[in-house]
Amino acid sequence: MRTLAVVGGGAIGQGVAWQAAEAGWSVTLFDPAAGSGASWVAGGMLAPLSEGWPGEDRVLEFGAAALARWPEFAARLHAATGVDVMVADQTLTVALDAADAADLRTIADWVGEHGHELELLDRAGVRALEPALARTVRAGLLAAAEPAVDNRRLLRGLHAAGAAAGVRVRPETVADLAALDFDQIVLAAGAASARLLPELPVRPVKGEILRLRHRPGATPVPRRVIRARVHGRPVYLVPRGDGLVVGATQYEAGFDTTVTVGGVRDLIADAETILPGIAEYELSEANSGSRPGTPDNLPLIGRYSDRIVVATGHGRNGMLTTPLTVEAVLGELAGTPLPDARSAAPQRFATPPASLASSTGGIR
Ligand SMILES: Cc1cc2nc3c(=O)[nH]c(=O)nc-3n(C[C@H](O)[C@H](O)[C@H](O)COP(=O)(O)OP(=O)(O)OC[C@H]3O[C@@H](n4cnc5c(N)ncnc54)[C@H](O)[C@@H]3O)c2cc1C
């Protein structure tokens, strides 16, 4: 049986480990704290259409290809573990002023040109769908086929599925990929991936995020993901069984994951502007994580050398792209690269320095 080391146990690494074990690989997953990285703090939106913007064609196409794989991926995970990860079926982006309403039209037109349908709503249309939203909301954009997942249930499910398929977990930090004695290695160490392959253009992008618990008598939780821009800052509300996730700040701060007073203040203020009733909710958690960012907002998925496949750089879309990434990595391991993942090929960035190429086998 061929041996595979997966380095990193976030959603990406655990997803790869599970599917590789099912495909017949003998899989060992290395992570000192599996499931504690960005995948633990994430919001769980699967929103490539609502996040679309003219010019970002490849990001849209990649995200749409990932979204299309979610129903089957979720069904397989459910069949393997009984875990249901879906928490909402639709996404509603709302506008508070004329400029934001114009942006919603721009998104709808551009995404429509790419063959994906979004529905523009007036004030009454928004209220009919989500009556608890603020009266200042003047327009909306409904993505009827953009759901959301509970990222923590996803991690639990992937862990259980991997264990059932025979994945062994070693709670260790890998310091040197070349020292791993396995036939193949998948690097899925999220924002820390460049510590192991320094030429990978992956950097941490900090994000703070809140979890609010619904209390008896408080405004009901919206049924859909709600997205908006308040004072120029993006904010989103993602339903959970017991409340809401409110996210997220975004800035460059290295690997710092301190939750700041300013971040929490802005998130609460912006969320309350959209859904005034959240003042009655319990603030149950404030957290922060490092998104694995890349220069062009597309991940790095593909063969790096004869022995190493990389699966990193998923930025703010790693939950969305998990099924596509897993399929692409399995394709690389089988020697049949996935056409839908071509735009994420790591070779689109610079060639590695000669020293690295010799120690790890180079970039192919
Ligand atoms: C605030 C926030 C909100 C987000 N919201 C969304 C969202 O709504 N939708 C969406 O699609 N995406 C979202 N994301 C992005 C998403 O969370 C990430 O893209 C995704 O989790 C990346 O998964 P990963 O497995 O690559 O990384 P991680 O989950 O960070 O996992 C990496 C793992 O590698 C391990 N590791 C690191 N170095 C080593 C080493 N040397 N040896 C062994 N193990 C190592 C770490 O311990 C960690 O467990 C959000 C991110 C943040 C921070």
The ligand as an SDF file (V2000), in Angstrom:
LIG
                    3D

 53 58  0  0  0  0  0  0  0  0999 V2000
  -12.3480   34.9980   10.4620 C   0  0  0  0  0  0  0  0  0  0  0  0
  -12.3820   34.0550    9.2810 C   0  0  0  0  0  0  0  0  0  0  0  0
  -13.5820   33.8240    8.6370 C   0  0  0  0  0  0  0  0  0  0  0  0
  -13.6210   32.9610    7.5390 C   0  0  0  0  0  0  0  0  0  0  0  0
  -14.8210   32.7390    6.9240 N   0  0  0  0  0  0  0  0  0  0  0  0
  -14.8690   31.9070    5.8490 C   0  0  0  0  0  0  0  0  0  0  0  0
  -16.1110   31.6490    5.2040 C   0  0  0  0  0  0  0  0  0  0  0  0
  -17.1680   32.1390    5.6140 O   0  0  0  0  0  0  0  0  0  0  0  0
  -16.1130   30.8320    4.1080 N   0  0  0  0  0  0  0  0  0  0  0  0
  -14.9630   30.2590    3.6240 C   0  0  0  0  0  0  0  0  0  0  0  0
  -15.0230   29.5560    2.6220 O   0  0  0  0  0  0  0  0  0  0  0  0
  -13.7790   30.4680    4.2430 N   0  0  0  0  0  0  0  0  0  0  0  0
  -13.7060   31.2860    5.3340 C   0  0  0  0  0  0  0  0  0  0  0  0
  -12.5160   31.5350    5.9310 N   0  0  0  0  0  0  0  0  0  0  0  0
  -11.3000   30.9770    5.3350 C   0  0  0  0  0  0  0  0  0  0  0  0
  -11.0760   29.5500    5.7640 C   0  0  0  0  0  0  0  0  0  0  0  0
  -11.2420   29.4350    7.1410 O   0  0  0  0  0  0  0  0  0  0  0  0
   -9.6660   29.1030    5.3590 C   0  0  0  0  0  0  0  0  0  0  0  0
   -9.4190   29.3640    4.0050 O   0  0  0  0  0  0  0  0  0  0  0  0
   -9.5210   27.5970    5.5880 C   0  0  0  0  0  0  0  0  0  0  0  0
   -9.8860   27.2850    6.9030 O   0  0  0  0  0  0  0  0  0  0  0  0
   -8.1080   27.1330    5.3190 C   0  0  0  0  0  0  0  0  0  0  0  0
   -8.0530   25.7800    5.7090 O   0  0  0  0  0  0  0  0  0  0  0  0
   -6.6690   25.0580    5.9140 P   0  0  0  0  0  0  0  0  0  0  0  0
   -6.9700   23.6630    6.2760 O   0  0  0  0  0  0  0  0  0  0  0  0
   -5.7910   25.3340    4.7430 O   0  0  0  0  0  0  0  0  0  0  0  0
   -5.9820   25.8680    7.1230 O   0  0  0  0  0  0  0  0  0  0  0  0
   -6.1880   25.7470    8.7110 P   0  0  0  0  0  0  0  0  0  0  0  0
   -7.5760   25.4620    9.0920 O   0  0  0  0  0  0  0  0  0  0  0  0
   -5.5600   26.9900    9.2810 O   0  0  0  0  0  0  0  0  0  0  0  0
   -5.3360   24.4670    9.1080 O   0  0  0  0  0  0  0  0  0  0  0  0
   -3.9460   24.4480    8.9820 C   0  0  0  0  0  0  0  0  0  0  0  0
   -3.4400   23.4310    9.9890 C   0  0  0  0  0  0  0  0  0  0  0  0
   -2.0530   23.2130    9.7530 O   0  0  0  0  0  0  0  0  0  0  0  0
   -1.4320   22.9640   10.9950 C   0  0  0  0  0  0  0  0  0  0  0  0
    0.0120   23.2130   10.8260 N   0  0  0  0  0  0  0  0  0  0  0  0
    0.6080   24.3810   10.5640 C   0  0  0  0  0  0  0  0  0  0  0  0
    1.9430   24.1970   10.4740 N   0  0  0  0  0  0  0  0  0  0  0  0
    2.1680   22.8650   10.6670 C   0  0  0  0  0  0  0  0  0  0  0  0
    3.3370   22.0640   10.6940 C   0  0  0  0  0  0  0  0  0  0  0  0
    4.5520   22.5800   10.4830 N   0  0  0  0  0  0  0  0  0  0  0  0
    3.2270   20.7370   10.9510 N   0  0  0  0  0  0  0  0  0  0  0  0
    2.0030   20.1900   11.1480 C   0  0  0  0  0  0  0  0  0  0  0  0
    0.8560   20.9080   11.1370 N   0  0  0  0  0  0  0  0  0  0  0  0
    0.9410   22.2360   10.9010 C   0  0  0  0  0  0  0  0  0  0  0  0
   -2.1280   23.9180   11.9550 C   0  0  0  0  0  0  0  0  0  0  0  0
   -2.0150   23.4770   13.3040 O   0  0  0  0  0  0  0  0  0  0  0  0
   -3.5570   23.8880   11.4410 C   0  0  0  0  0  0  0  0  0  0  0  0
   -4.3630   22.9670   12.1760 O   0  0  0  0  0  0  0  0  0  0  0  0
  -12.4390   32.3510    7.0690 C   0  0  0  0  0  0  0  0  0  0  0  0
  -11.2430   32.5500    7.7450 C   0  0  0  0  0  0  0  0  0  0  0  0
  -11.2080   33.3940    8.8580 C   0  0  0  0  0  0  0  0  0  0  0  0
   -9.9020   33.5880    9.5900 C   0  0  0  0  0  0  0  0  0  0  0  0
  1  2  1  0
  2  3  1  0
  2 52  2  0
  3  4  2  0
  4  5  1  0
  4 50  1  0
  5  6  2  0
  6  7  1  0
  6 13  1  0
  7  8  2  0
  7  9  1  0
  9 10  1  0
 10 11  2  0
 10 12  1  0
 12 13  2  0
 13 14  1  0
 14 15  1  0
 14 50  1  0
 15 16  1  0
 16 17  1  0
 16 18  1  0
 18 19  1  0
 18 20  1  0
 20 21  1  0
 20 22  1  0
 22 23  1  0
 23 24  1  0
 24 25  2  0
 24 26  1  0
 24 27  1  0
 27 28  1  0
 28 29  2  0
 28 30  1  0
 28 31  1  0
 31 32  1  0
 32 33  1  0
 33 34  1  0
 33 48  1  0
 34 35  1  0
 35 36  1  0
 35 46  1  0
 36 37  1  0
 36 45  1  0
 37 38  2  0
 38 39  1  0
 39 40  1  0
 39 45  2  0
 40 41  1  0
 40 42  2  0
 42 43  1  0
 43 44  2  0
 44 45  1  0
 46 47  1  0
 46 48  1  0
 48 49  1  0
 50 51  2  0
 51 52  1  0
 52 53  1  0
M  END
$$$$
